[in-house]
Amino acid sequence: MAFDFSKYRRDFDTAFFTDNSAIRFGSEEHKDFWVFCEKLYKLKSRTLAGRSRSKGDLNPNHLVCVECIASSSGRKWVVEDAITRMPFRDPDSSKPPVPVERLKEFAEIIAKFLDFMQKEKFRKLRKLREAQKNLPIAEHESDIVNYVKNFPVVLIAGDTGCGKSTQVPQYLLKAGFSRIACTQPRRIACISLCQRVAYETLNQYGDEVGYQVRFERAKTKATRIVFLTEGLLLRQIVGDPTLTQYDVIVLDEVHERHLQGDFLLGILKCLMYKRKDLKIVLMSATINSEMFTDYFFNLTPIVQVPGRLYPIEVVYWPVVSEEKAGRISPSPYIRILHMIDEKYPAEERGDVLIFLSGMAEITAIADAAKEYAQKTNRWIILQLHSSLSIEEQDRAFDIAPDGVRKCVISTNIAETSVTIDGIRFVVDSGKVKEMTFDPTTRTEKLKECMISRASAEQRKGRAGRTGPGICYRLYTREEFESMTDFSAPEIMRTSLDSLVLQMVSMGVKEPLSFPFIQKPDSSRLKLAMESLISHGAVEPNGTVTTVGGLLAMLPVDIMVGKLLINGCVFERLDKVLSIASVLTVQNPLTNKSYRDPDCVSARKALMSDQGDPFMLLNMYSAWLAEKNKTGTGSSSRERSSTTRSWCKRRGIEEQRMYEVTKMRDQFMQIVKESEFLDQAAPKQETAAQRRIRIGERSMLHQWMREFKRKRGLGGEGRKRKVLKARDGEVASDDEETSGKSGNIHEAKDVEFRMRRNAAEIKNIIEHDKVDSFQDMVFMKAILTASIYPQWAIADPHNNYKAGTEQMYHTKDKPFVTLHPMGMLANNPEVLRVGSCEPTVAGFPPGSQISNKHELLLYLSMMETTRPFLMNTARIPAAQSLFLFALNTDVDHNFSRYVFDGWLEVRFTNPLEGMQLLIVASEVRVRWKKLLDLKIMSAGRNNVNRKEYSRNEKIFVNGLVQIYLNDSTYSLRRLLAADAKTMYYGHDGTSSSSHLPEMPDDLNEPEFDSIKGGWKLSDHVTYDCLTYDALSSALPEDGLLCPCCDDFNEDHPYLMYRHIEYCCKERIDQTDLDLGERTRRSGSSDSDEDGTSSATALLRKRKFQGGERKDV
């Protein structure tokens, strides 16, 4: 009987498989070896059983496969060390010790296994080398190498599938170039190409071939080829302006014309003058060769590489005019499916790929196609777009069963980003939805338009990858010929704010003179500069501010960067990280959740009448709490099922919650890399806690490795499965993804828990709470400062309209509406102005006088069928304007204020407006001081704590008192006609009167000749607004200082200076006081002088998420 080694598996593992062995314990090879050993045991058993029925002698120790014997000659295996490591066993036990002969036999089996695996590798390598030789680009290897050696720039125009991305770096490495950088527009492409090239060159992953992307790298000193993103190479240029670490730079996919790609081209063109030895290789599938050669002075040789395509028949099948009207009609697409059924037998393989412009169109066609599939039982209908989960996207790559065809309905993601094997028929709608940006109104517009000829050819090519194919174009030949040659580059249709900030921070003083391959319109660059000035990132003279310099270092959107910076300064980073993350990813609420009353009712507790950012924060915190309810003792399947059910009841897509978590981790990593965050000492763990944590992580890692191995997610990618047809759709999640290997939901749960333990989750939940008035004040201040100037004012007639019909006005675009999926659009009652007083003298007719006026801040404005405000939140109007407006213009009596030239505030009591201006100005100074102190100490942890604490205390006290202000005023939007006569300077005259004679200790402020007033500070201009008969008059008995009950003065400017002086005196006691209103707030918490401190007021007042408070 053959010896069963598996019965002693633990002993053999201990003796032979250590960290220094050829086969390491726990590795994939270790698992494969025991499978090999089990098969060998079964083979020996069958052979010995046959021996008893036949003649001849057979030594069981040599009963191994012939291939193993042939490859094991001459190999010796030393077993002495293994004998010393073999666990002790009692000879009298039921399991006696393993004889030495068996140890030698086991060692020989290991040797045979290693030889067998080596032979398998060589067999795969031969197959790989043959495949490489058959690639279309292989014929051009010598030309490419010669051109790179003799020319500074080489252009490779290779069709999809020719092998340029994987082979060109290898050609350059063989030719002697040892410092090669290959850029890709996407992170995932960098990682996958690195894995493939490392596999083809037989190098260890991350050794000679590596990759480097944001937050992740596999690169050593020995790395000779590195794949990295365009953005990361740009950041390397900041520290190494001449890129001395590279001698060849390969720019792949340059035809996509991304914003950073175009900027990188311009920098490399400038770099050519400084580094004559630098070689640049441009690679693309479809490229405007003439434009690129002209850009590089016609010194660029072109290597044309054909793709590996089969013949493709093009059929023009234009949509009739009746079907063009209104929404997309499914009829043409269903007719094509029916024609394929009639013309081609089911036995002939060949799937269909339909290109549509967006999700709404995909859903409409998919619904109709599924009805057709249910009748014929010959189709499986699948969707493919970026909003789907990874699991749903993966199904598009699986195989249809015999007799059934697969129909994939996709956006343009299937043009170049992914390749679906088995496609024989392509249906091209000729449409695409492109996002454009209008810099004058700061609006993103998603519009459907015709594709370019290059895109049409790319779509056609998808039909000829694996065999002859057919492309049905749902437009005429004339429409095809009238298409543009190439799609508009990103630089022509997106916001240039981040690009201009990066340029200015890198020393490009004149963005207009930068050598872009296609220059954007000069007005777009100027508007981008104006936007950066309004964000406080750039000074009006073009120099970068301290905040701007820090924003340029952060690889995020400007508003997100400001959120992170302000969160660090005011020690609200945990909340800010979560809010920034939920605002960055796609809305987690499904469309259906707004129509389902059960979903609406289930998530009622998560709502916040303060706006979308706070509602989304509540959702994320509640999801984390649900995750933390089940401990690590529960199985991953139970945990994932629980949170999925929780999300489903509330209409939340759990995939988005996982994305928020990843984004939050990335933002935290960004903050740490910027050295802007003071690094706290790590929390000490006990030995027991450390053992538990290490044990949990080990179990999770082992589960994930097993999951990837069984699902084929290792080095060779996901294994394709055979789809199960059911009424034209694929099988359910449970049938497709369940089993011993677990499903994708369990994998996401395990990945989530590998990143953080229960204590860390609990810590995030605790810090994410916004349950006090002070928390809400700080969060609204941080949001307002970060998102300024994206504010909107309500239309005066909104009280008579439904939530989705209410109109708002921004500075540059009037009459926009709230997005119907927004929280405030579904709860319009919270937007009504409360406690309005009757119109009094000195105010325009119809004015609403109240202390409850609010503005809306919005993260973005999106225009589809009409312009919508996205991700909105309520903010107090006067308080926010005084604190954050870029320009504040004041009339003679300090009763009328105009902010940024478009919002007017009139106070019923001029003294209250004057006080609010003074305190807000001081808070702004302290805000900037805190920011400067934090930035100067970044990475050094040597901030002057005494000075920082003093400024922080003044800032906090003043900020809270501003938000507690209850002055009554009116708020309105100024029209273009108002702006024409608003300033004295418009007609060449000065202000209404001269300033009074100044005391000796006061200097006269600078005169602003443009507005016709005096500049009290860098943002306040006094007495520049033209006389208005409606302005509030001064009291007949003059003005009395509310701080010291003294100094009766009839000139507003002198009173302003006196109150400012009184406030300065109080700063020493860090008590900025707003006067009478604060004194009326109660005696129980009053200071000795009768005033109530902001801290005392905060003790009285708590913010509850479900109640409306005056914040």
Residue pairs with C-beta under 8 A, 6 or more apart in sequence:
1 45
1 48
2 41
2 44
2 45
2 48
2 60
2 63
3 41
3 60
3 102
3 105
4 41
5 12
5 37
5 41
5 102
5 106
5 109
6 34
6 37
6 38
6 41
7 95
8 95
8 98
9 34
10 87
11 86
11 87
11 89
11 98
12 98
12 106
13 25
13 30
14 85
14 86
14 87
15 82
15 83
15 85
15 86
15 87
15 103
16 23
16 82
16 106
16 107
16 110
17 23
17 24
17 25
17 30
18 24
18 25
18 85
19 25
22 110
22 114
23 29
23 30
23 33
23 110
23 113
23 114
24 30
26 702
28 709
28 714
29 117
31 709
32 117
33 110
33 113
36 113
36 116
37 109
37 113
40 64
40 65
40 109
43 63
43 64
43 65
44 60
44 63
47 58
47 60
47 63
48 58
48 60
48 63
51 58
61 105
61 108
62 69
64 109
64 112
65 116
67 116
67 119
68 112
68 113
68 115
68 116
69 112
71 112
71 115
71 116
71 118
71 119
72 108
72 111
72 112
72 115
75 111
75 115
76 111
77 104
77 107
77 108
77 110
77 111
78 107
79 100
79 103
79 104
79 107
82 103
82 107
83 100
83 103
86 97
86 98
86 103
88 97
89 95
89 96
89 97
89 98
91 97
125 202
128 200
132 138
132 163
132 167
132 200
135 162
135 163
135 167
135 308
136 158
136 159
136 161
136 162
136 163
136 305
136 306
136 307
136 308
137 144
137 158
137 162
137 163
137 164
137 167
137 168
137 305
138 163
138 167
140 303
140 305
141 167
141 171
143 303
144 154
144 156
144 168
144 171
144 303
145 171
145 172
145 174
145 175
147 154
147 301
147 303
148 154
148 172
148 175
148 177
148 248
148 279
148 281
149 175
149 279
151 299
151 300
151 301
152 272
152 276
152 278
152 279
152 280
152 296
152 299
153 272
153 279
153 280
153 281
153 282
153 296
153 299
153 300
154 279
154 280
154 281
154 282
154 300
154 301
154 303
155 282
155 287
155 289
155 292
155 293
155 300
155 301
155 302
155 303
156 164
156 168
156 281
156 282
156 283
156 284
156 302
156 303
156 305
157 284
157 285
157 286
157 287
157 289
157 302
157 303
157 304
157 305
158 164
158 283
158 284
158 285
158 303
158 304
158 305
158 307
159 285
159 305
159 306
159 307
159 308
159 309
159 461
160 285
160 307
160 416
160 419
160 458
160 461
161 307
161 308
161 309
161 419
161 465
162 305
162 306
162 307
162 308
164 252
164 283
164 305
165 182
165 193
165 252
165 283
166 193
166 196
166 197
166 200
168 250
168 281
168 283
169 180
169 182
169 197
169 209
169 225
169 250
170 197
170 200
170 201
170 225
172 180
172 248
172 250
172 281
173 180
173 201
173 208
173 224
173 225
177 247
177 248
177 279
178 224
178 247
179 224
179 245
179 246
179 247
179 248
180 224
180 225
180 226
180 246
180 247
180 248
180 249
180 250
181 226
181 228
181 233
181 243
181 246
181 248
181 249
181 250
182 193
182 225
182 226
182 227
182 228
182 250
182 252
183 227
183 228
183 229
183 230
183 233
183 249
183 250
183 251
183 252
183 261
183 264
184 190
184 193
184 227
184 228
184 229
184 230
184 252
184 253
185 229
185 230
185 253
185 256
185 258
185 260
185 261
186 229
186 417
187 213
187 214
187 216
187 229
189 227
189 253
190 211
190 212
190 213
190 227
190 228
190 229
191 211
191 213
191 216
191 227
193 211
193 227
194 205
194 206
194 209
194 210
194 211
194 218
194 227
195 205
195 715
197 209
197 225
197 227
198 204
198 205
198 206
198 207
198 208
198 209
199 715
201 208
201 209
203 209
205 218
206 218
206 219
206 220
206 223
207 220
207 222
207 223
208 222
208 223
208 224
208 225
209 223
209 224
209 225
209 226
210 217
210 218
210 219
210 220
210 223
210 225
210 226
210 227
211 217
211 218
211 219
211 226
211 227
211 228
212 218
212 219
212 226
212 227
212 228
212 232
213 228
213 229
213 232
214 229
214 231
214 232
214 555
214 666
215 666
215 669
219 226
230 251
230 258
230 260
230 261
230 264
231 260
231 555
233 243
233 249
233 264
234 260
234 263
234 264
234 267
234 502
235 555
236 243
236 245
237 243
237 267
237 506
238 505
238 506
242 271
242 274
242 275
243 249
243 271
243 275
243 278
246 278
247 277
247 278
247 279
248 278
248 279
248 280
248 281
249 268
249 278
249 279
249 280
249 281
250 281
250 283
251 261
251 264
251 265
251 268
251 280
251 281
251 282
251 283
252 283
252 284
253 261
253 283
253 284
253 285
253 416
254 261
254 265
254 282
254 283
254 284
254 287
254 292
255 284
255 285
255 286
255 287
255 288
255 454
255 486
256 416
257 487
257 489
257 490
257 491
258 490
259 490
259 491
259 494
259 496
259 498
259 499
260 499
262 489
262 490
262 491
262 516
262 517
262 518
263 499
263 502
263 503
263 516
265 295
265 517
266 514
266 515
266 516
266 517
268 278
268 280
269 295
269 296
269 515
270 515
271 278
272 278
272 280
282 292
282 300
285 416
285 458
286 454
286 457
286 458
286 486
288 485
288 486
289 302
291 517
291 518
292 300
292 517
293 300
293 302
295 517
307 461
309 461
309 464
309 465
310 464
310 465
310 466
310 467
310 468
310 469
311 464
311 468
311 469
312 460
312 461
312 463
312 464
312 468
312 469
312 470
312 471
313 468
313 469
313 470
313 471
314 460
314 470
314 471
314 473
315 470
315 471
315 472
315 473
316 473
316 475
316 476
316 477
316 480
317 332
317 336
317 472
317 473
317 474
318 474
318 475
318 476
318 479
319 329
319 332
319 474
319 475
323 329
323 331
323 332
327 364
328 356
328 361
328 364
328 365
330 364
330 365
330 367
330 368
330 369
332 474
333 354
333 365
333 368
333 369
333 427
334 368
334 369
334 372
336 352
336 425
336 427
336 472
337 352
337 369
337 372
337 379
337 407
338 372
340 352
340 405
340 425
341 376
341 378
344 350
346 378
346 403
346 404
346 405
347 402
347 403
349 422
349 424
350 405
350 422
350 423
350 424
350 425
350 467
350 469
351 400
351 405
351 406
351 407
351 408
351 420
351 422
351 423
351 424
351 425
352 405
352 406
352 407
352 408
352 423
352 424
352 425
352 426
352 427
353 408
353 410
353 414
353 420
353 423
353 425
353 426
353 427
353 462
353 463
354 365
354 407
354 408
354 409
354 410
354 426
354 427
354 429
355 410
355 411
355 412
355 414
355 415
355 426
355 427
355 428
355 429
355 459
356 362
356 365
356 409
356 410
356 411
356 429
356 431
357 411
357 429
357 431
357 432
357 433
357 448
358 385
358 411
358 433
358 446
358 448
359 385
359 387
359 411
361 429
361 431
362 383
362 385
362 409
362 410
362 411
363 383
365 409
366 381
366 383
366 409
369 379
369 381
369 407
369 409
369 728
370 381
370 727
370 728
370 729
371 728
372 379
372 728
373 379
373 380
373 381
373 407
373 727
373 728
373 729
374 727
374 728
377 404
377 725
377 728
378 403
378 404
378 405
379 404
379 405
379 406
379 407
379 728
380 400
380 404
380 405
380 406
380 407
380 723
380 725
380 728
380 729
380 730
381 407
381 409
381 728
381 729
382 395
382 396
382 406
382 407
382 408
382 409
382 730
383 392
383 396
383 408
383 409
383 410
384 393
384 396
384 408
384 409
384 410
384 411
384 413
384 414
384 418
385 410
385 411
385 413
386 411
386 413
387 586
389 655
389 744
390 655
390 744
391 733
391 737
391 744
394 718
395 723
395 730
395 736
396 406
396 408
396 410
396 420
397 418
397 420
397 421
397 718
397 720
398 406
398 720
398 721
398 722
398 723
398 730
399 406
399 422
399 720
399 721
399 722
399 723
400 406
400 422
400 722
400 723
400 725
401 722
401 723
401 724
401 725
404 723
404 725
406 422
406 723
408 414
408 420
408 423
411 432
411 433
412 432
412 451
412 455
414 420
414 462
415 455
415 458
415 459
415 462
416 458
419 462
419 465
420 462
421 465
421 466
422 466
423 462
423 463
423 465
423 466
423 469
424 463
424 466
424 467
424 468
424 469
424 470
425 463
425 469
425 470
425 471
425 472
426 459
426 460
426 462
426 463
426 469
426 470
426 471
426 472
427 472
427 474
428 456
428 459
428 460
428 471
428 472
428 473
428 474
428 475
429 474
430 450
430 451
430 456
430 473
430 474
430 475
430 479
430 480
431 448
431 449
431 450
431 451
432 448
432 449
432 450
432 451
432 455
433 446
433 447
433 448
433 449
434 446
434 447
434 449
434 487
434 488
434 493
435 444
435 445
435 446
435 493
435 494
436 444
436 445
436 447
436 493
436 494
437 443
437 444
437 445
437 493
437 494
437 495
438 444
438 445
439 495
439 496
439 523
439 524
439 527
439 528
439 531
440 527
440 812
441 810
441 812
441 813
441 861
442 531
442 790
442 810
442 812
442 813
442 861
443 813
443 861
443 862
443 863
443 867
444 860
444 861
444 862
444 863
445 862
445 863
445 864
446 862
446 863
446 864
450 475
450 479
450 483
451 459
451 483
451 487
452 483
452 484
452 485
452 486
452 487
453 480
453 483
453 484
453 485
453 486
454 485
454 486
454 487
455 487
456 473
456 480
456 483
459 471
460 471
460 473
463 469
463 470
463 471
473 480
489 518
491 499
491 516
491 518
491 520
492 518
492 520
495 528
496 520
496 524
496 525
496 528
497 528
497 531
497 532
497 535
497 558
498 557
498 558
499 528
500 511
500 525
500 528
500 529
500 532
501 532
501 537
501 538
501 544
501 548
501 551
501 552
501 558
502 552
503 511
503 514
504 511
504 532
504 538
504 542
504 544
504 548
504 552
505 544
505 548
505 549
505 552
506 552
508 514
509 542
511 525
511 528
511 529
512 522
512 525
529 538
529 542
532 538
532 548
532 558
533 539
533 540
533 886
534 788
534 789
534 886
535 548
535 558
535 559
535 562
535 788
535 789
536 545
536 547
536 548
537 544
537 545
537 547
537 548
537 551
537 552
537 558
538 544
538 545
538 548
539 545
544 552
546 931
546 932
546 935
547 562
547 565
547 931
547 935
550 561
550 565
550 674
550 676
550 935
550 938
551 558
551 561
551 562
551 565
553 674
554 560
554 561
554 564
554 670
554 674
555 670
556 564
556 667
556 670
557 584
559 786
559 787
559 790
559 859
560 580
560 583
560 584
560 667
560 786
562 785
562 786
562 787
563 576
563 579
563 580
563 782
563 783
563 786
564 573
564 576
564 577
564 580
564 667
564 670
564 671
564 676
565 676
565 931
566 572
566 576
566 782
566 785
566 786
567 573
567 575
567 576
567 577
567 580
567 782
568 671
568 676
568 677
568 934
569 930
569 931
569 934
570 778
570 781
570 782
570 930
572 775
572 778
572 779
572 782
573 671
573 677
574 764
574 767
574 768
575 617
575 767
575 768
575 770
575 775
575 779
576 782
577 664
577 667
577 668
577 671
578 617
578 620
578 621
578 660
578 664
578 764
578 768
579 613
579 616
579 617
579 779
579 783
580 663
580 664
580 667
581 620
581 660
581 661
581 663
581 664
581 667
582 588
582 613
582 616
582 617
582 619
582 620
582 660
583 613
583 616
583 859
583 871
584 663
585 656
585 659
585 660
585 663
586 656
586 659
587 656
587 821
588 616
588 619
588 652
588 653
588 656
588 657
588 660
589 651
589 652
589 653
589 821
590 651
590 652
590 653
591 821
592 599
592 651
593 599
593 600
593 603
593 650
593 651
593 652
594 600
594 651
594 820
594 821
594 826
596 651
598 649
599 649
599 650
599 651
600 651
602 649
602 650
602 651
603 619
603 650
603 651
603 652
605 622
606 615
606 618
606 619
606 622
606 650
607 615
607 618
607 823
607 827
607 1106
608 614
608 615
608 617
608 618
608 823
608 1105
608 1106
609 823
609 827
609 830
609 874
609 1106
609 1107
609 1108
610 776
610 780
610 873
610 874
610 1105
610 1111
611 823
611 824
611 856
611 871
611 872
611 873
611 874
612 822
612 823
612 824
612 871
612 872
612 873
613 783
613 871
613 873
614 770
614 779
614 873
614 1105
615 823
617 768
617 770
618 1105
619 650
619 652
619 657
620 657
620 660
620 768
621 764
621 765
621 768
621 769
623 643
623 646
623 647
623 652
623 654
623 657
624 761
624 764
624 765
624 768
625 765
626 642
626 643
626 646
627 639
627 643
627 749
627 752
627 761
628 758
628 761
628 762
628 765
629 642
630 638
630 639
630 642
631 758
632 696
632 753
632 758
636 703
636 742
636 746
636 749
636 750
636 753
637 742
637 743
637 746
639 749
640 743
640 745
640 746
640 748
640 749
641 745
643 654
643 749
644 654
644 745
647 653
647 654
647 657
654 745
654 748
655 748
658 748
658 751
658 752
661 752
661 755
665 755
671 677
672 679
674 938
675 938
675 939
676 934
676 935
676 938
676 939
678 941
678 943
679 941
685 693
693 757
696 753
696 757
697 754
700 750
700 753
700 754
701 754
703 742
703 750
704 747
704 750
704 751
704 754
706 741
707 713
707 741
707 742
707 746
707 747
707 750
708 714
710 740
710 741
711 718
711 719
711 741
712 718
712 719
721 736
723 730
723 731
724 730
724 731
724 735
724 736
730 736
733 743
733 745
734 743
737 743
737 744
737 745
756 764
769 775
770 776
770 779
770 1103
770 1105
771 1102
771 1103
771 1104
771 1105
772 1098
772 1102
772 1103
773 1098
773 1101
773 1102
773 1103
773 1109
773 1111
774 960
774 1098
775 1103
776 1103
776 1109
776 1111
777 959
777 960
777 963
777 1111
778 959
780 873
780 875
780 876
780 963
780 1111
781 883
781 959
781 963
783 857
783 873
783 875
784 857
784 875
784 880
784 883
784 884
785 883
785 884
785 927
787 857
787 858
787 859
788 857
788 884
788 885
788 886
789 811
789 886
789 900
790 810
790 857
790 858
790 859
790 860
790 861
791 810
791 811
791 855
791 856
791 857
791 858
791 875
791 880
792 808
792 809
792 810
792 816
792 855
792 856
792 857
792 858
792 869
792 872
793 808
793 809
793 855
793 856
793 877
793 903
793 971
793 972
793 973
794 806
794 807
794 808
794 831
794 833
794 854
794 856
795 806
795 807
795 808
795 809
795 815
796 846
796 848
796 972
797 807
798 806
798 807
798 828
798 831
798 832
799 832
799 833
801 807
801 828
802 828
803 818
803 824
803 825
803 826
803 827
803 828
803 831
804 817
804 818
804 820
804 825
805 817
806 817
806 818
806 825
806 828
806 831
807 815
807 816
807 817
808 815
808 816
808 817
808 818
808 856
808 869
809 815
809 816
809 973
810 816
810 861
811 900
811 901
811 902
813 861
813 867
814 973
815 867
816 861
816 866
816 867
816 868
816 869
817 825
817 866
817 867
817 868
817 869
818 824
818 825
818 868
818 869
818 872
819 825
819 862
819 868
819 869
819 870
819 872
820 826
820 868
822 869
822 870
822 871
822 872
824 830
824 831
824 856
824 872
824 874
830 874
830 1108
831 854
831 874
833 848
833 850
833 852
833 853
833 854
834 850
834 852
835 850
835 851
835 852
836 848
836 849
836 850
836 852
837 849
837 850
837 968
838 849
839 845
839 846
839 847
839 849
840 849
840 908
842 895
842 906
842 908
842 1030
842 1031
842 1032
842 1033
843 849
843 906
843 970
843 1030
844 970
844 972
844 1030
847 906
847 970
847 972
848 970
848 971
849 908
849 968
849 969
849 970
850 968
850 969
851 965
851 966
851 967
851 968
851 969
851 1110
852 1110
853 876
853 877
853 878
853 969
853 970
853 971
854 874
854 875
854 876
854 877
855 874
855 875
855 876
855 877
855 880
855 881
856 869
856 872
856 873
856 874
856 875
857 872
857 873
857 875
858 869
858 870
858 871
858 872
859 870
859 871
859 872
860 870
860 871
861 867
861 868
861 869
861 870
862 868
862 870
876 963
876 1110
876 1111
877 905
877 971
878 905
878 916
878 965
878 967
878 969
878 971
879 916
879 920
879 962
879 963
879 965
881 888
881 897
881 899
881 903
881 905
882 888
882 916
882 917
882 920
882 962
883 920
883 923
883 924
883 959
883 962
885 899
885 900
885 903
885 1019
886 900
886 1019
887 899
887 900
887 901
887 1019
887 1021
888 897
888 898
888 899
888 917
888 1019
888 1020
888 1021
889 897
889 898
889 899
889 901
889 982
889 983
889 1011
889 1013
889 1020
889 1021
889 1024
889 1025
890 896
890 897
890 917
890 1013
890 1016
890 1020
890 1021
890 1022
890 1023
890 1024
890 1025
891 897
891 1023
891 1025
891 1027
891 1028
891 1031
892 991
892 992
892 993
892 1023
892 1025
892 1027
892 1031
892 1052
893 910
893 1031
893 1032
893 1033
893 1034
893 1052
894 907
894 910
894 911
894 913
894 914
894 917
894 1052
894 1056
895 906
895 907
895 910
895 913
895 1031
895 1032
896 904
896 905
896 906
896 907
896 1025
896 1028
896 1031
896 1032
897 904
897 905
897 906
897 907
897 913
897 917
898 904
898 974
898 982
898 1025
899 905
901 974
901 979
901 982
902 973
902 974
902 979
903 971
903 972
903 973
903 974
904 970
904 971
904 972
904 973
904 974
904 978
905 913
905 969
905 970
905 971
906 969
906 970
906 1030
906 1031
906 1032
907 913
907 967
907 968
907 969
907 1032
908 967
908 968
908 969
908 1032
909 967
909 968
909 1032
910 1032
910 1034
910 1052
911 1039
911 1042
911 1055
911 1075
912 965
912 967
912 1077
913 967
913 969
914 1052
914 1055
914 1056
914 1059
915 1042
915 1059
915 1074
915 1075
916 962
916 965
916 967
916 1074
917 1020
917 1056
918 1056
918 1059
918 1060
918 1063
919 958
919 961
919 962
919 1063
919 1072
919 1074
920 958
920 962
921 1017
921 1020
922 954
922 958
922 1063
922 1067
922 1072
923 955
923 958
923 959
923 962
923 1072
924 1019
926 951
926 952
926 954
926 955
926 958
927 955
929 951
930 948
930 951
930 952
930 955
933 943
933 944
933 947
933 948
933 951
934 943
934 948
936 943
937 943
937 944
950 1070
953 1070
954 1067
954 1070
954 1072
956 1094
957 1070
957 1071
957 1072
957 1093
957 1094
957 1095
958 1072
958 1094
960 1094
960 1097
960 1098
961 1072
961 1073
961 1074
961 1078
961 1094
962 1074
963 1111
964 1074
964 1078
964 1094
964 1097
965 1074
965 1077
966 1077
966 1110
967 1077
974 982
980 986
981 987
981 1026
982 1025
982 1026
983 1010
983 1011
983 1012
983 1013
983 1024
983 1025
983 1026
984 990
984 991
984 992
984 1011
984 1012
984 1013
984 1024
984 1025
984 1026
985 1008
985 1009
985 1010
985 1011
985 1012
985 1013
985 1024
986 1012
989 1012
990 1007
990 1012
991 1012
991 1013
991 1014
991 1023
991 1024
992 1023
992 1026
992 1027
993 1023
995 1004
995 1005
995 1014
995 1023
995 1053
996 1051
996 1053
996 1054
998 1004
1002 1057
1004 1014
1005 1014
1005 1015
1005 1016
1005 1022
1006 1014
1006 1015
1007 1013
1007 1014
1007 1015
1008 1014
1008 1015
1008 1021
1008 1024
1011 1021
1011 1024
1012 1024
1013 1021
1013 1022
1013 1023
1013 1024
1013 1025
1014 1021
1014 1022
1014 1023
1014 1024
1015 1021
1015 1022
1016 1022
1016 1056
1022 1053
1022 1056
1023 1053
1034 1050
1034 1052
1037 1048
1038 1048
1038 1049
1038 1050
1039 1048
1039 1049
1039 1050
1039 1052
1039 1055
1040 1046
1040 1047
1040 1048
1041 1047
1041 1055
1041 1058
1041 1059
1041 1062
1042 1059
1042 1074
1042 1075
1042 1076
1043 1059
1043 1062
1043 1063
1043 1066
1043 1073
1043 1075
1044 1062
1047 1055
1047 1058
1049 1055
1049 1058
1063 1072
1063 1073
1066 1072
1066 1073
1071 1087
1071 1091
1071 1093
1073 1091
1078 1091
1078 1092
1079 1086
1079 1090
1079 1091
1079 1092
1081 1092
1081 1097
1082 1092
1082 1100
1083 1090
1085 1092
1085 1093
1085 1096
1085 1097
1085 1099
1085 1100
1086 1092
1086 1096
1087 1093
1101 1109
1103 1109
1103 1111
